[in-house]
Amino acid sequence: MKILLIEDDEKTGVFIVKGLSSAGHVVDWTREGREGLSAGLDSSYEVMVVDRMLPGLDGLTLVKSLRAASVKTPVLFLTSMGGVDDRVEGLEAGGDDYLIKPFAFSELAARINALVRRPPIAAEKTTLRVGDLELNLVKRSAQRAGQNIELLPREFTLLELLMRNEGRVLTRTMLLERVWNFNFDPQSSVVETHISRLRAKIDKPFDAPLLHTVRNTGYVVHARR
């Protein structure tokens, strides 16, 4: 296993490198935060062990920067800061596990092995497609048959919900809960109004409808086969 260690304390670093090397792992050790960030951008590492308190760039900022650069390598934080808030802060920064100093090498090794065994997290969808209708969740744009469709923010949210539930009928109540958060009277016609506007944009100019009304039940998006 190839491991990146980012630790400025000499004694701790030697202890970890010696133990991991003896266990047959390849360990690259850097002692400074910015050097660690540069090394961490290398996707060949299977796990990173990162001290929270580092010169040049602290461990939290380092890991946040890696995650912002889409680096998915599992990270084990090492720290003497053992409070609950400290652990939460580390995990929210993008860390996968947290080990408090001082620690036994056997626990460090076990936590590293557990991180490597975790299944990879599936990449989140950035595009939804139903038939020839495409919704780009990053650009917040819509196209059908290659033609751009201008959607208002609420229309986009409504269409996104329907497309994420392709083939499933969503009731008025469900739409009110998830799109409007009950900010409107359930007896109002806000859902019907937005459905009508959406249908005029994504269906009317095209041959086959994608947005369907299920009488006395709700609405569903699907491409007829």
Order of alpha helices (4+ residues) and beta strands (2+ residues): beta-alpha-beta-alpha-beta-alpha-beta-alpha-beta-alpha-beta-beta-beta-beta-alpha-beta-alpha-alpha-beta-beta
